[in-house]
């Protein structure tokens, strides 16, 4: 035993919540099923139908993976607005530092997710 516990990696790239994980898993299962049934069907018409279904589910999976990222981008926009309002109103530096730190964390998460999407 090395003393290090292995950490489980995320099951999805863009999933933020359990519901997102479940949707991605369901879409992946539908894609696999469509390709599997396409390979076992003898009718050309049915194969084309299963192939169209698989492509449709693949597009839905791509859209699902991008959806949480757009939520993070929306949060970054809101944080920028709050930061500008705090600076403009001359409020305390503590609030400005807190909002600025949250904004930086959010931007780092967005960059990391974009980089992971580009790699896969």
URWO-V522226 format. One record per residue. N is the residue number from 1. D_CENTER is the distance of its C-alpha to the mean C-alpha in whole Angstrom. Layout:
BEGIN
N&D_CENTER / N&D_CENTER
END
This chain:
BEGIN
1&35 / 2&33 / 3&32 / 4&29 / 5&26 / 6&23 / 7&20 / 8&17 / 9&14 / 10&11 / 11&11 / 12&7 / 13&5 / 14&2 / 15&4 / 16&7 / 17&10 / 18&12 / 19&12 / 20&8 / 21&9 / 22&12 / 23&11 / 24&9 / 25&13 / 26&15 / 27&14 / 28&14 / 29&18 / 30&19 / 31&18 / 32&20 / 33&23 / 34&23 / 35&24 / 36&26 / 37&28 / 38&28 / 39&30 / 40&32 / 41&34 / 42&37 / 43&37 / 44&35 / 45&34 / 46&32 / 47&30 / 48&29 / 49&28 / 50&26 / 51&25 / 52&24 / 53&22 / 54&20 / 55&19 / 56&18 / 57&16 / 58&14 / 59&14 / 60&12 / 61&10 / 62&9 / 63&9 / 64&7 / 65&4 / 66&5 / 67&6 / 68&5 / 69&5 / 70&9 / 71&9 / 72&9 / 73&12 / 74&14 / 75&14 / 76&15 / 77&18 / 78&19 / 79&20 / 80&22 / 81&24 / 82&25 / 83&26 / 84&28 / 85&29 / 86&30 / 87&32 / 88&34 / 89&35 / 90&36 / 91&35 / 92&35 / 93&33 / 94&32 / 95&29 / 96&29 / 97&28 / 98&25 / 99&24 / 100&24 / 101&22 / 102&19 / 103&19 / 104&19 / 105&17 / 106&14 / 107&14 / 108&14 / 109&11 / 110&10 / 111&12 / 112&11 / 113&7 / 114&9 / 115&12 / 116&10 / 117&9 / 118&12 / 119&14 / 120&12
END
